Amino acid sequence: MNAYEKLNSLNERCKLIFDIIQKHGPITKNELIDRTKMKLTTLNRDIQLLLDRTLILEKAIGESTGGRKPVLFDINPYGLYSVGVDISRMYIQIVIIDLKAKIIGEKIIYDLTNYKDTITKTISELCDNLKINKDMLIGIGIGIYEGIQIDELQIALNKQFEIPIYVENGSNAAVIGEYFFGLGKDKENLAYINCGVGIRTGVISKGVLIRTINNSEDALAHMIVDTDGEPCFCGNLGCVEAYASIEKIRDKFIASIENVDLNKVDYNYIIKLSESGNETAINILLTAAKHFGIGLANYIRLLNPQLIILSGPLVKDSKLFFEESIKVAMDKCGIKNNNVVFERGGYFFNKSIAVGAAVIVFESSLTNYKSIS
């Protein structure tokens, strides 16, 4: 029995027990009864099945409240693994995680030519290095950006590893990973926003993944914040992304300065100039943050998130952009006593998409991913 069959063939009660232990373990039998509402005899039978399949283990003895000390059950993190792939316009990130969503292997690739073969080869190499054979893999999750075609990649991966392949847009993958195993574990409402070549957004509200028209990631990116503003590639004027993307920031900088070596100008160059006090670079980043912050304020009013995770190259590399965006958003949203929390990068930092894609793999074999889809 391979890893996928081992998990997916469980009955619904066992899947529920496994899921609770995975998310909340180590946990006692009494706590499992409270959460599942199962009879003790039924719970004992299903726990034994999970123990026999080595999916869970008796980890330790808990504190006694009188009488015999209770046994604590936890996930066995060894033996079953999931692969996550983040395909962005700038890089490919691959991770292998255990059943606790702990990264045990990873690699980032910047050469995007022939990415089908590169991804397949890299996963194989990571597995070889970790002594993981394909029977130990539950599946492969892929987080993608809008417009990329990966049919050939899916076919190649399925042929090589003979396991299910799951595809989701990258921001949705990230918010799912953060919701189940990251900073959003105790939150019902959260948003993940990636600021880079474009602005990509994933939202969970009341525990439900919010899917936009055509399941696109650009609801915030193409929110209009200035009707007479900068032209956007979508055909409108004044979209958030017309100001707050690394390409637009670069274009604005080049248009604002003379005698610049275009080969040297990328967003990192502009950010370094801003940190050294260059007024042109500072003003361009502040303008980008202002428009992004206005869009963010609208998002806060619409969705009432408890947590907003801001990630991506622009946020990661520019503290000025990150802090000014939050300042503008809170000034403009106009909600008193708003307790929204902003985090830079997330629990998995800039690996949230890859980890989230890997999380989707085993959530798809249980119940939770279906319930928020």
C-alpha positions in Angstrom: 0.0 0.0 0.0 1.5 3.3 -1.1 1.3 6.5 0.9 -1.7 7.9 -1.0 -3.7 4.7 -0.5 -2.7 4.4 3.1 -4.3 7.8 3.9 -7.0 8.0 1.3 -8.5 4.5 2.0 -9.3 5.4 5.7 -12.9 5.4 6.6 -14.4 8.8 7.4 -14.2 8.4 11.1 -10.5 7.6 10.9 -9.9 10.6 8.6 -11.6 12.8 11.2 -9.5 11.5 14.1 -6.3 11.7 12.0 -7.2 15.3 11.0 -7.8 16.4 14.6 -4.6 14.7 15.9 -2.7 16.3 13.0 -3.9 19.8 13.7 -4.2 19.7 17.5 -1.9 16.9 18.8 -0.5 15.7 21.1 -4.0 15.1 22.3 -5.7 12.8 24.9 -8.4 10.3 24.2 -10.9 12.3 26.2 -10.2 15.4 24.1 -10.8 13.3 21.0 -14.1 12.2 22.4 -15.1 15.8 23.1 -14.2 16.8 19.5 -15.5 13.8 17.6 -18.6 13.0 19.8 -17.8 9.3 19.2 -18.4 6.4 21.6 -15.3 5.2 23.4 -15.5 1.7 21.8 -15.7 3.2 18.3 -12.9 5.7 19.0 -10.7 2.9 20.4 -11.2 0.7 17.3 -10.4 3.5 14.9 -7.4 4.7 16.9 -6.0 1.2 16.8 -6.4 1.1 13.0 -4.4 4.4 12.8 -1.8 2.9 15.1 -1.5 -0.3 13.0 -0.9 1.8 9.9 1.7 3.8 11.8 -0.1 7.0 10.9 -0.3 8.0 14.6 1.7 7.1 17.7 1.4 7.1 21.4 3.8 10.0 22.0 3.9 10.6 25.7 2.0 10.5 29.0 0.0 13.6 29.8 -0.5 15.3 33.2 -2.9 13.5 35.5 -5.9 15.3 37.0 -6.3 12.4 39.3 -6.0 8.7 38.7 -4.0 7.1 35.8 -2.1 9.5 33.6 -3.6 9.8 30.1 -1.8 8.7 26.9 -1.2 11.5 24.4 -1.6 10.7 20.7 0.2 12.5 17.9 0.9 12.2 14.2 3.8 10.0 13.2 5.7 12.5 11.0 7.9 9.8 9.4 7.1 7.6 6.4 4.6 9.8 4.5 5.5 13.0 2.8 4.1 15.6 0.4 5.7 17.7 -2.3 4.9 21.3 -2.9 5.9 23.4 -6.0 5.6 27.1 -6.3 5.9 28.3 -9.9 6.2 32.0 -10.1 7.4 34.4 -12.8 10.7 34.8 -11.1 11.6 31.4 -9.6 10.4 27.9 -8.9 10.5 26.7 -5.3 10.1 23.1 -4.3 9.6 21.7 -0.8 9.0 18.3 0.7 7.1 18.4 4.0 6.1 15.7 6.6 2.6 15.3 8.0 3.2 18.1 10.5 3.9 20.5 7.6 7.6 20.7 8.6 9.9 21.3 5.6 12.5 18.5 5.4 13.8 19.3 2.0 13.8 22.3 -0.3 15.3 23.9 -3.4 14.8 27.2 -5.2 15.4 27.4 -9.0 15.9 30.6 -11.0 16.5 29.1 -14.4 12.9 28.8 -15.7 13.9 27.4 -19.1 12.6 23.8 -19.6 10.9 24.0 -16.2 9.0 20.7 -16.8 12.2 18.6 -16.8 13.8 20.8 -14.1 11.0 20.3 -11.7 10.8 16.5 -12.3 14.5 16.1 -11.9 14.7 18.3 -8.8 11.9 16.4 -7.0 13.7 13.1 -7.7 17.0 14.5 -6.4 15.5 15.8 -3.2 13.8 12.4 -2.6 17.0 10.6 -3.3 18.9 12.8 -0.8 16.2 12.2 1.8 16.0 8.5 1.1 12.3 8.9 0.2 11.0 6.5 -2.4 7.9 7.3 -4.5 5.7 4.9 -2.4 6.2 7.3 0.5 4.8 10.3 -1.4 1.1 11.1 -0.9 1.1 13.4 -3.9 2.4 16.6 -5.5 0.8 20.0 -5.1 1.5 22.9 -7.5 0.8 26.6 -6.9 0.7 28.5 -10.1 0.2 32.0 -11.3 -2.6 32.9 -13.7 -2.0 32.1 -17.3 0.7 29.5 -17.1 0.0 26.1 -18.8 1.3 23.1 -16.9 -0.5 20.2 -18.6 2.7 18.6 -19.8 4.3 19.1 -16.4 1.4 17.3 -14.8 1.7 14.4 -17.2 5.4 14.1 -16.7 5.1 14.2 -12.9 2.3 11.6 -12.8 4.3 9.3 -15.1 7.5 9.7 -13.0 6.0 9.3 -9.6 2.6 7.6 -10.2 0.8 9.8 -7.6 -2.0 12.4 -7.7 -1.1 15.9 -8.8 -3.1 18.8 -7.4 -3.0 22.3 -9.0 -4.2 25.5 -7.3 -3.5 29.2 -7.9 -0.6 30.2 -5.7 -2.2 32.6 -3.3 -5.0 30.2 -2.5 -2.4 27.5 -1.8 -0.6 29.9 0.5 -3.6 31.0 2.5 -4.6 27.3 2.9 -1.2 26.4 4.3 -1.3 29.4 6.7 -4.9 28.6 7.8 -4.2 24.9 8.7 -0.6 25.0 9.9 0.7 28.6 10.0 -0.3 31.9 11.5 -3.9 31.4 10.7 -4.5 28.3 12.8 -6.8 30.0 15.3 -8.3 32.5 12.8 -11.5 32.2 10.8 -10.8 35.2 8.5 -7.5 35.8 6.9 -5.9 37.1 3.7 -2.6 36.3 2.0 -1.3 38.9 -0.4 1.8 38.4 -2.5 3.4 41.6 -4.0 5.8 41.0 -6.8 5.5 41.0 -10.6 1.8 41.2 -9.9 -0.4 41.3 -6.8 -1.9 37.9 -5.9 -4.5 37.4 -3.2 -6.0 34.5 -1.4 -8.8 34.9 1.2 -10.5 32.6 3.8 -13.6 34.1 5.4 -15.5 32.2 8.1 -13.4 29.2 7.3 -14.4 29.2 3.6 -11.9 29.8 0.8 -13.3 32.7 -1.3 -13.0 32.0 -5.0 -13.3 34.9 -7.4 -14.5 34.9 -11.0 -12.6 32.3 -12.9 -10.7 31.5 -9.7 -8.3 34.4 -10.5 -5.9 35.9 -8.0 -6.2 39.5 -9.1 -9.3 40.8 -7.4 -7.1 43.3 -5.4 -4.6 43.8 -8.2 -7.3 45.3 -10.5 -9.3 47.2 -7.8 -9.4 50.7 -9.2 -8.1 53.3 -6.7 -7.7 56.3 -9.1 -10.2 56.6 -12.0 -7.8 59.0 -13.8 -4.7 57.2 -12.8 -1.9 55.2 -14.4 -2.8 52.8 -17.2 -3.0 49.1 -16.3 -2.4 46.2 -18.7 -6.0 45.1 -18.1 -7.2 48.2 -20.0 -8.4 50.2 -17.0 -6.8 53.2 -15.4 -5.7 53.4 -11.8 -5.7 49.8 -10.8 -3.6 48.9 -7.7 -1.2 46.9 -9.8 -0.6 49.9 -12.1 1.3 51.3 -9.1 2.4 48.5 -6.7 4.2 45.9 -8.8 7.9 45.6 -9.2 7.8 46.2 -12.9 5.7 49.4 -12.6 8.0 50.7 -9.9 11.0 50.0 -12.1 9.3 51.8 -15.1 8.4 54.8 -12.9 12.0 55.1 -11.7 13.5 54.9 -15.2 11.1 57.6 -16.4 12.0 59.8 -13.5 15.8 59.8 -13.8 18.3 60.6 -16.6 21.5 58.8 -17.6 20.7 55.6 -15.9 22.2 52.2 -16.9 19.1 50.2 -17.6 21.0 46.9 -17.0 21.5 48.0 -13.4 18.0 48.9 -12.6 15.8 46.3 -11.1 13.5 46.6 -8.0 16.3 45.6 -5.7 18.5 48.5 -7.0 15.6 50.9 -6.4 15.0 49.6 -2.9 18.8 49.9 -2.0 18.7 53.5 -3.3 15.7 54.2 -1.1 17.5 52.8 1.9 20.5 55.1 1.2 18.2 58.1 1.1 17.6 58.6 -2.6 14.5 60.8 -2.7 13.4 59.7 -6.2 13.4 56.0 -5.1 11.7 56.8 -1.8 8.9 58.8 -3.4 8.2 56.1 -5.9 8.0 53.5 -3.2 5.8 55.7 -1.1 3.5 56.4 -4.0 3.2 52.7 -4.7 2.5 52.0 -1.0 -0.1 54.7 -0.9 -2.2 53.2 -3.7 -1.6 49.7 -2.5 -2.7 50.8 1.0 -5.9 52.3 -0.3 -6.8 49.0 -2.0 -5.9 47.2 1.2 -8.3 49.5 3.1 -11.1 48.6 0.8 -10.3 44.9 1.3 -10.4 45.3 5.0 -13.8 46.9 4.9 -15.2 44.2 2.6 -13.8 41.1 4.2 -13.0 42.0 7.9 -9.9 39.9 8.1 -8.4 39.1 11.5 -5.0 38.6 9.9 -3.4 39.9 6.7 -0.2 38.2 5.6 1.8 40.4 3.2 4.5 38.5 1.3 6.4 38.5 -2.0 9.6 40.2 -3.2 8.4 43.8 -2.8 7.3 43.3 0.8 10.2 41.1 1.7 12.8 43.5 0.4 11.3 46.9 1.3 10.5 47.7 4.9 9.5 51.2 3.7 6.8 49.8 1.3 5.5 47.3 4.0 5.2 49.9 6.8 3.8 52.7 4.6 1.2 50.3 3.1 -0.1 49.4 6.5 -0.2 53.0 7.7 -2.2 54.1 4.7 -4.5 51.1 5.0 -5.4 51.7 8.6 -5.8 55.5 8.0 -8.1 54.9 5.1 -10.2 52.0 6.2 -11.9 54.3 8.8 -13.0 51.5 11.2 -12.6 52.3 14.8 -11.2 49.5 17.1 -10.1 47.5 14.1 -7.9 44.7 15.4 -6.6 43.4 12.1 -3.1 42.0 12.5 -0.5 42.4 9.7 2.3 39.9 9.3 5.3 40.2 7.0 6.0 37.0 5.1 3.9 34.6 7.2 4.7 31.5 9.3 6.5 29.9 6.3 7.9 33.3 5.3 8.3 33.3 1.6 7.7 29.6 1.2 4.0 29.8 1.9 2.9 29.0 -1.6 5.1 25.9 -1.9 4.2 24.7 1.6 0.5 25.4 1.0 0.5 23.5 -2.2 2.0 20.5 -0.3 -0.6 20.9 2.4 -3.4 20.7 -0.2 -2.1 17.2 -1.1 -3.0 15.6 2.3 -6.0 17.8 2.9 -7.4 16.5 -0.4 -7.1 13.0 1.0 -9.0 14.0 4.2 -11.9 16.4 4.3 -10.8 20.0 5.1 -9.7 21.1 1.7 -13.0 20.0 0.2 -14.9 21.9 2.9 -13.1 25.2 2.2 -13.0 24.9 -1.6 
